């Protein structure tokens, strides 16, 4: 994986969500999304990235290009 010499340009209104996506977490997921939208922010998540060979690189780029991220580690 190539590492860029320049820091990525951050999307100022987007927020990366690193949270569970299963049925038990559904209500909290919707609460995160609704809350972020209400604050004028744009939620972004790995759900929008299709599977495939370069998925991890796409996820890392999504994280790097966001100024904010939310990580719910309650299942760990």
C-alpha distance (Angstrom), angle and dihedral (degrees) to the residues before:
residue distance angle dihedral
X1 . . .
X2 3.79 . .
X3 3.78 118.3 .
X4 3.78 118.0 -144.6
X5 3.81 116.7 -125.6
X6 3.80 91.2 -145.3
X7 3.79 122.4 63.0
X8 3.80 110.9 -109.8
X9 3.78 119.8 -102.0
X10 3.77 107.2 -104.9
X11 3.75 122.9 -130.3
X12 3.80 99.7 -129.6
X13 3.82 97.6 -154.8
X14 3.81 100.6 39.3
X15 3.80 124.9 92.9
X16 3.80 124.5 -163.6
X17 3.82 114.4 -135.4
X18 3.79 117.8 -152.2
X19 3.78 100.9 -178.9
X20 3.81 139.3 124.9
X21 3.80 116.0 -80.6
X22 3.79 102.0 -162.8
X23 3.80 126.9 117.1
X24 3.83 93.7 -98.6
X25 3.81 90.1 59.3
X26 3.81 96.5 42.0
X27 3.80 97.5 105.6
X28 3.81 93.0 49.3
X29 3.80 90.6 46.8
X30 3.81 89.8 54.0
X31 3.81 89.9 46.7
X32 3.82 91.0 53.2
X33 3.81 91.5 49.1
X34 3.81 94.6 45.2
X35 3.81 92.5 46.3
X36 3.79 93.8 49.4
X37 3.80 92.4 47.7
X38 3.81 90.3 48.7
X39 3.82 88.0 54.6
X40 3.80 89.9 53.6
X41 3.81 93.8 -106.4
X42 3.79 129.6 128.4
X43 3.81 116.1 -127.1
X44 3.81 115.6 -141.8
X45 3.79 124.2 -173.2
X46 3.78 141.9 173.2
X47 3.81 88.5 -105.5
X48 3.80 87.8 81.5
X49 3.81 92.8 58.7
X50 3.80 115.7 85.4
X51 3.78 118.7 -134.5
X52 3.75 120.2 -101.5
X53 3.73 146.5 105.4
X54 3.81 98.3 -51.3
X55 3.82 99.0 37.6
X56 3.82 94.9 117.2
X57 3.81 91.7 53.0
X58 3.82 89.9 49.9
X59 3.81 90.5 50.2
X60 3.81 91.9 49.6
X61 3.79 91.1 49.5
X62 3.81 90.2 49.7
X63 3.82 89.9 53.0
X64 3.82 94.3 44.8
X65 3.78 93.9 49.7
X66 3.82 95.0 55.2
X67 3.77 123.7 83.4
X68 3.81 91.5 -152.4
X69 3.78 134.8 35.2
X70 3.77 134.2 -178.8
X71 3.79 118.6 -148.8
X72 3.78 118.0 -170.8
X73 3.78 106.0 -165.5
X74 3.79 96.1 169.5
X75 3.80 91.4 121.8
X76 3.79 94.4 53.9
